Amino acid sequence: MTKSQNLKFDAIENTDAIVGIDIAKNVHWAGIILPNGKEIKKSFSFNNNKIGFKSLVETVKNVLTMLNFKKVIIGMEPTGHYWKCCARYLKKIEWIKVVTVNPYHVKNSKEFDDNCQTKSDKKDCMTIARLIKDARYFEPYLPEGIWTELRNLSNTRAEIVRKQNAVKNRLVATMDEYFPEYTKVFKQILSRRRKRRRKRRRKRC
């Protein structure tokens, strides 16, 4: 066991309750357990908006008050961008610690409880909570303000460049397969220099 995982276990021991959230586009599902894995409250749903986030906080707060607990750790899958609003809202509350779990781990852990790989929102949120209990989580980095925009733009640009390179490679492979003689006439398939020279000659004339 690594040192970082030991630190995660220590953090869980100091946390009174664990909440797992299964993220969706419109409606999320959450379940609450103790650090020993015992289920405190059955899975419940809440909307993916500010009103839904408030209802989640109120539900968790009522459970903590009933059990005389003070802290909670809430985890979720970083599914697309739908988890960010919920995570940012919860992160502002002092007695809540927000973490994320690997979707691949969730997928492989589904059959531990009922020996079944079927997907269910009610089931997945409990699976996420138990992964957190086992210290299989990591703390997300959520930039604020202009840093959020810069990170999103940087990720978008990287994705566009990756797709552009994939298209170029596909084009080169196709030309090599069906028109191998093309490179004997034009050295670079994707070059624009020849067109630019023609335009310059026309302007000089």
Short mmCIF file of the C-alpha atoms (twelve columns), coordinates in Angstrom:
data_MODEL
# 
_entry.id   MODEL 
# 
loop_
_atom_site.group_PDB 
_atom_site.id 
_atom_site.type_symbol 
_atom_site.label_atom_id 
_atom_site.label_alt_id 
_atom_site.label_comp_id 
_atom_site.label_asym_id 
_atom_site.label_seq_id 
_atom_site.Cartn_x 
_atom_site.Cartn_y 
_atom_site.Cartn_z 
_atom_site.pdbx_PDB_model_num 
ATOM 1   C CA . MET A 1   0.000   0.000   0.000   1 
ATOM 2   C CA . THR A 2   1.368   3.404   -0.962  1 
ATOM 3   C CA . LYS A 3   1.883   6.317   1.399   1 
ATOM 4   C CA . SER A 4   -0.741  8.386   -0.421  1 
ATOM 5   C CA . GLN A 5   -3.341  5.648   0.042   1 
ATOM 6   C CA . ASN A 6   -2.549  5.477   3.755   1 
ATOM 7   C CA . LEU A 7   -3.201  9.203   3.972   1 
ATOM 8   C CA . LYS A 8   -6.529  8.678   2.221   1 
ATOM 9   C CA . PHE A 9   -7.480  6.023   4.777   1 
ATOM 10  C CA . ASP A 10  -6.613  8.451   7.575   1 
ATOM 11  C CA . ALA A 11  -8.843  11.084  5.989   1 
ATOM 12  C CA . ILE A 12  -11.724 8.601   5.772   1 
ATOM 13  C CA . GLU A 13  -11.322 7.627   9.439   1 
ATOM 14  C CA . ASN A 14  -11.712 11.271  10.388  1 
ATOM 15  C CA . THR A 15  -14.839 11.562  8.232   1 
ATOM 16  C CA . ASP A 16  -18.123 10.511  9.783   1 
ATOM 17  C CA . ALA A 17  -20.124 9.650   6.647   1 
ATOM 18  C CA . ILE A 18  -19.517 8.856   2.976   1 
ATOM 19  C CA . VAL A 19  -21.797 9.844   0.094   1 
ATOM 20  C CA . GLY A 20  -21.559 8.380   -3.390  1 
ATOM 21  C CA . ILE A 21  -23.179 10.206  -6.316  1 
ATOM 22  C CA . ASP A 22  -23.962 8.701   -9.710  1 
ATOM 23  C CA . ILE A 23  -23.780 11.600  -12.155 1 
ATOM 24  C CA . ALA A 24  -26.256 12.008  -15.019 1 
ATOM 25  C CA . LYS A 25  -27.379 14.797  -17.339 1 
ATOM 26  C CA . ASN A 26  -30.593 15.782  -15.545 1 
ATOM 27  C CA . VAL A 27  -31.051 13.663  -12.404 1 
ATOM 28  C CA . HIS A 28  -28.306 12.408  -10.060 1 
ATOM 29  C CA . TRP A 29  -28.563 9.567   -7.539  1 
ATOM 30  C CA . ALA A 30  -26.855 9.491   -4.140  1 
ATOM 31  C CA . GLY A 31  -26.379 6.989   -1.322  1 
ATOM 32  C CA . ILE A 32  -24.933 7.378   2.190   1 
ATOM 33  C CA . ILE A 33  -22.818 4.846   4.097   1 
ATOM 34  C CA . LEU A 34  -20.512 4.715   7.121   1 
ATOM 35  C CA . PRO A 35  -16.724 4.222   6.858   1 
ATOM 36  C CA . ASN A 36  -17.288 0.556   7.785   1 
ATOM 37  C CA . GLY A 37  -19.550 0.099   4.729   1 
ATOM 38  C CA . LYS A 38  -22.902 0.027   6.546   1 
ATOM 39  C CA . GLU A 39  -25.695 1.721   4.608   1 
ATOM 40  C CA . ILE A 40  -27.191 4.729   6.430   1 
ATOM 41  C CA . LYS A 41  -29.740 5.879   3.869   1 
ATOM 42  C CA . LYS A 42  -31.058 4.227   0.723   1 
ATOM 43  C CA . SER A 43  -30.356 5.745   -2.675  1 
ATOM 44  C CA . PHE A 44  -32.247 8.955   -3.435  1 
ATOM 45  C CA . SER A 45  -32.373 11.255  -6.455  1 
ATOM 46  C CA . PHE A 46  -31.902 15.007  -6.903  1 
ATOM 47  C CA . ASN A 47  -31.920 17.319  -9.920  1 
ATOM 48  C CA . ASN A 48  -28.803 18.642  -11.613 1 
ATOM 49  C CA . ASN A 49  -29.433 22.275  -10.661 1 
ATOM 50  C CA . LYS A 50  -29.046 24.603  -7.690  1 
ATOM 51  C CA . ILE A 51  -32.344 23.518  -6.138  1 
ATOM 52  C CA . GLY A 52  -31.309 19.874  -6.408  1 
ATOM 53  C CA . PHE A 53  -27.895 20.583  -4.871  1 
ATOM 54  C CA . LYS A 54  -29.579 22.348  -1.936  1 
ATOM 55  C CA . SER A 55  -31.877 19.376  -1.383  1 
ATOM 56  C CA . LEU A 56  -28.836 17.053  -1.366  1 
ATOM 57  C CA . VAL A 57  -27.073 19.190  1.229   1 
ATOM 58  C CA . GLU A 58  -30.209 19.341  3.398   1 
ATOM 59  C CA . THR A 59  -30.680 15.567  3.211   1 
ATOM 60  C CA . VAL A 60  -27.066 14.887  4.143   1 
ATOM 61  C CA . LYS A 61  -27.200 17.487  6.922   1 
ATOM 62  C CA . ASN A 62  -30.316 15.895  8.419   1 
ATOM 63  C CA . VAL A 63  -28.657 12.473  8.423   1 
ATOM 64  C CA . LEU A 64  -25.540 13.850  10.109  1 
ATOM 65  C CA . THR A 65  -27.636 15.633  12.734  1 
ATOM 66  C CA . MET A 66  -29.664 12.495  13.423  1 
ATOM 67  C CA . LEU A 67  -26.487 10.449  13.963  1 
ATOM 68  C CA . ASN A 68  -24.594 13.277  15.715  1 
ATOM 69  C CA . PHE A 69  -21.962 13.394  12.974  1 
ATOM 70  C CA . LYS A 70  -20.099 16.487  11.814  1 
ATOM 71  C CA . LYS A 71  -18.301 15.743  8.542   1 
ATOM 72  C CA . VAL A 72  -18.954 13.996  5.246   1 
ATOM 73  C CA . ILE A 73  -16.929 13.030  2.201   1 
ATOM 74  C CA . ILE A 74  -18.814 13.108  -1.116  1 
ATOM 75  C CA . GLY A 75  -17.520 11.344  -4.204  1 
ATOM 76  C CA . MET A 76  -18.613 11.053  -7.828  1 
ATOM 77  C CA . GLU A 77  -17.451 9.953   -11.258 1 
ATOM 78  C CA . PRO A 78  -15.977 12.746  -13.440 1 
ATOM 79  C CA . THR A 79  -18.514 12.004  -16.179 1 
ATOM 80  C CA . GLY A 80  -18.176 14.541  -19.011 1 
ATOM 81  C CA . HIS A 81  -18.847 18.036  -17.687 1 
ATOM 82  C CA . TYR A 82  -22.063 17.260  -15.777 1 
ATOM 83  C CA . TRP A 83  -20.249 16.653  -12.483 1 
ATOM 84  C CA . LYS A 84  -18.478 20.017  -12.325 1 
ATOM 85  C CA . CYS A 85  -21.445 22.165  -11.267 1 
ATOM 86  C CA . CYS A 86  -22.320 19.800  -8.432  1 
ATOM 87  C CA . ALA A 87  -18.687 19.502  -7.316  1 
ATOM 88  C CA . ARG A 88  -18.146 23.275  -7.303  1 
ATOM 89  C CA . TYR A 89  -21.315 23.849  -5.295  1 
ATOM 90  C CA . LEU A 90  -20.411 21.231  -2.678  1 
ATOM 91  C CA . LYS A 91  -16.773 22.291  -2.480  1 
ATOM 92  C CA . LYS A 92  -17.759 25.679  -1.056  1 
ATOM 93  C CA . ILE A 93  -19.274 24.047  2.052   1 
ATOM 94  C CA . GLU A 94  -16.742 23.649  4.867   1 
ATOM 95  C CA . TRP A 95  -17.967 20.352  6.325   1 
ATOM 96  C CA . ILE A 96  -18.005 18.626  2.916   1 
ATOM 97  C CA . LYS A 97  -14.959 17.119  1.209   1 
ATOM 98  C CA . VAL A 98  -15.382 16.458  -2.514  1 
ATOM 99  C CA . VAL A 99  -13.509 13.608  -4.240  1 
ATOM 100 C CA . THR A 100 -13.774 11.680  -7.510  1 
ATOM 101 C CA . VAL A 101 -13.420 8.006   -8.409  1 
ATOM 102 C CA . ASN A 102 -12.168 6.335   -11.567 1 
ATOM 103 C CA . PRO A 103 -15.096 5.303   -13.850 1 
ATOM 104 C CA . TYR A 104 -13.135 2.177   -14.806 1 
ATOM 105 C CA . HIS A 105 -13.032 1.107   -11.155 1 
ATOM 106 C CA . VAL A 106 -16.774 1.647   -10.840 1 
ATOM 107 C CA . LYS A 107 -17.415 -0.496  -13.901 1 
ATOM 108 C CA . ASN A 108 -15.297 -3.370  -12.577 1 
ATOM 109 C CA . SER A 109 -16.692 -3.174  -9.027  1 
ATOM 110 C CA . LYS A 110 -20.402 -3.421  -9.850  1 
ATOM 111 C CA . GLU A 111 -20.681 -7.182  -9.378  1 
ATOM 112 C CA . PHE A 112 -19.118 -7.267  -5.906  1 
ATOM 113 C CA . ASP A 113 -22.462 -6.844  -4.110  1 
ATOM 114 C CA . ASP A 114 -24.920 -8.856  -6.228  1 
ATOM 115 C CA . ASN A 115 -22.640 -10.716 -8.671  1 
ATOM 116 C CA . CYS A 116 -24.220 -8.813  -11.554 1 
ATOM 117 C CA . GLN A 117 -22.713 -6.341  -14.022 1 
ATOM 118 C CA . THR A 118 -26.032 -4.632  -14.849 1 
ATOM 119 C CA . LYS A 119 -26.012 -0.832  -14.666 1 
ATOM 120 C CA . SER A 120 -28.336 0.962   -12.254 1 
ATOM 121 C CA . ASP A 121 -28.170 4.508   -10.910 1 
ATOM 122 C CA . LYS A 122 -29.242 3.334   -7.451  1 
ATOM 123 C CA . LYS A 123 -26.577 0.639   -7.509  1 
ATOM 124 C CA . ASP A 124 -23.763 2.760   -8.947  1 
ATOM 125 C CA . CYS A 125 -23.935 5.455   -6.264  1 
ATOM 126 C CA . MET A 126 -23.448 2.819   -3.556  1 
ATOM 127 C CA . THR A 127 -20.576 1.287   -5.536  1 
ATOM 128 C CA . ILE A 128 -18.925 4.729   -5.680  1 
ATOM 129 C CA . ALA A 129 -19.396 5.195   -1.919  1 
ATOM 130 C CA . ARG A 130 -17.750 1.845   -1.184  1 
ATOM 131 C CA . LEU A 131 -14.813 2.660   -3.458  1 
ATOM 132 C CA . ILE A 132 -14.293 5.821   -1.413  1 
ATOM 133 C CA . LYS A 133 -14.454 3.712   1.765   1 
ATOM 134 C CA . ASP A 134 -11.573 1.639   0.373   1 
ATOM 135 C CA . ALA A 135 -9.545  4.823   -0.312  1 
ATOM 136 C CA . ARG A 136 -9.819  4.367   -4.084  1 
ATOM 137 C CA . TYR A 137 -10.404 8.009   -4.872  1 
ATOM 138 C CA . PHE A 138 -8.510  11.179  -5.751  1 
ATOM 139 C CA . GLU A 139 -9.086  14.856  -5.033  1 
ATOM 140 C CA . PRO A 140 -10.077 16.827  -8.144  1 
ATOM 141 C CA . TYR A 141 -8.600  20.141  -9.224  1 
ATOM 142 C CA . LEU A 142 -11.345 22.642  -10.019 1 
ATOM 143 C CA . PRO A 143 -9.948  25.995  -11.191 1 
ATOM 144 C CA . GLU A 144 -12.013 29.131  -10.620 1 
ATOM 145 C CA . GLY A 145 -12.646 32.254  -12.688 1 
ATOM 146 C CA . ILE A 146 -10.515 32.884  -15.755 1 
ATOM 147 C CA . TRP A 147 -8.424  29.783  -15.065 1 
ATOM 148 C CA . THR A 148 -11.517 27.664  -15.732 1 
ATOM 149 C CA . GLU A 149 -11.981 29.271  -19.146 1 
ATOM 150 C CA . LEU A 150 -8.299  28.928  -20.026 1 
ATOM 151 C CA . ARG A 151 -8.283  25.254  -19.072 1 
ATOM 152 C CA . ASN A 152 -11.434 24.531  -21.087 1 
ATOM 153 C CA . LEU A 153 -10.061 26.355  -24.134 1 
ATOM 154 C CA . SER A 154 -6.725  24.556  -23.822 1 
ATOM 155 C CA . ASN A 155 -8.437  21.156  -23.606 1 
ATOM 156 C CA . THR A 156 -10.683 22.018  -26.555 1 
ATOM 157 C CA . ARG A 157 -7.700  23.074  -28.674 1 
ATOM 158 C CA . ALA A 158 -5.800  19.897  -27.792 1 
ATOM 159 C CA . GLU A 159 -8.822  17.805  -28.802 1 
ATOM 160 C CA . ILE A 160 -9.189  19.649  -32.127 1 
ATOM 161 C CA . VAL A 161 -5.468  19.235  -32.898 1 
ATOM 162 C CA . ARG A 162 -5.697  15.516  -32.089 1 
ATOM 163 C CA . LYS A 163 -8.650  15.056  -34.455 1 
ATOM 164 C CA . GLN A 164 -6.917  17.125  -37.150 1 
ATOM 165 C CA . ASN A 165 -3.796  14.972  -36.961 1 
ATOM 166 C CA . ALA A 166 -5.927  11.822  -37.139 1 
ATOM 167 C CA . VAL A 167 -7.617  13.082  -40.327 1 
ATOM 168 C CA . LYS A 168 -4.249  13.975  -41.867 1 
ATOM 169 C CA . ASN A 169 -2.826  10.553  -41.094 1 
ATOM 170 C CA . ARG A 170 -5.901  8.900   -42.590 1 
ATOM 171 C CA . LEU A 171 -5.540  11.004  -45.744 1 
ATOM 172 C CA . VAL A 172 -1.861  10.141  -46.140 1 
ATOM 173 C CA . ALA A 173 -2.579  6.427   -45.614 1 
ATOM 174 C CA . THR A 174 -5.358  6.497   -48.222 1 
ATOM 175 C CA . MET A 175 -3.175  8.302   -50.784 1 
ATOM 176 C CA . ASP A 176 -0.310  5.851   -50.207 1 
ATOM 177 C CA . GLU A 177 -2.650  2.898   -50.730 1 
ATOM 178 C CA . TYR A 178 -4.532  4.047   -53.845 1 
ATOM 179 C CA . PHE A 179 -2.254  6.701   -55.389 1 
ATOM 180 C CA . PRO A 180 1.358   5.824   -54.437 1 
ATOM 181 C CA . GLU A 181 2.648   7.770   -57.462 1 
ATOM 182 C CA . TYR A 182 1.228   11.034  -56.103 1 
ATOM 183 C CA . THR A 183 4.294   11.767  -53.966 1 
ATOM 184 C CA . LYS A 184 6.526   11.595  -57.054 1 
ATOM 185 C CA . VAL A 185 4.753   14.646  -58.443 1 
ATOM 186 C CA . PHE A 186 3.975   16.477  -55.209 1 
ATOM 187 C CA . LYS A 187 6.439   15.992  -52.371 1 
ATOM 188 C CA . GLN A 188 3.989   17.025  -49.645 1 
ATOM 189 C CA . ILE A 189 0.348   16.014  -49.894 1 
ATOM 190 C CA . LEU A 190 -0.870  18.607  -47.405 1 
ATOM 191 C CA . SER A 191 1.391   21.452  -48.524 1 
ATOM 192 C CA . ARG A 192 -0.070  24.816  -49.605 1 
ATOM 193 C CA . ARG A 193 3.167   26.389  -50.899 1 
ATOM 194 C CA . ARG A 194 2.394   25.730  -54.575 1 
ATOM 195 C CA . LYS A 195 -0.931  27.605  -54.335 1 
ATOM 196 C CA . ARG A 196 0.681   30.537  -52.563 1 
ATOM 197 C CA . ARG A 197 3.399   30.845  -55.235 1 
ATOM 198 C CA . ARG A 198 0.789   30.938  -57.974 1 
ATOM 199 C CA . LYS A 199 -1.074  33.711  -56.191 1 
ATOM 200 C CA . ARG A 200 2.123   35.718  -55.791 1 
ATOM 201 C CA . ARG A 201 2.995   35.356  -59.491 1 
ATOM 202 C CA . ARG A 202 -0.441  36.576  -60.482 1 
ATOM 203 C CA . LYS A 203 -0.092  39.642  -58.314 1 
ATOM 204 C CA . ARG A 204 3.313   40.496  -59.798 1 
ATOM 205 C CA . CYS A 205 1.928   40.284  -63.331 1 
# 
